[in-house]
């Protein structure tokens, strides 16, 4: 039973990280119109998304 929970948690975390990266890249590109910044902000993931929400 606990093994199934671990698998579920790992999949959820991976999905959340992937979604956070994609969201950060979309926000960054639509704001700055730069692929370089979009890649950089995608690496920062949720940190940039939270920063963007708080600042804008």
Secondary structure, DSSP 8 states (H G I E B T S, - for coil): -HHHHHHHHHHHHHHHHHHHHHHHHHHHHHHH--HHHHHHHHHHTHHHHHHHHHH-
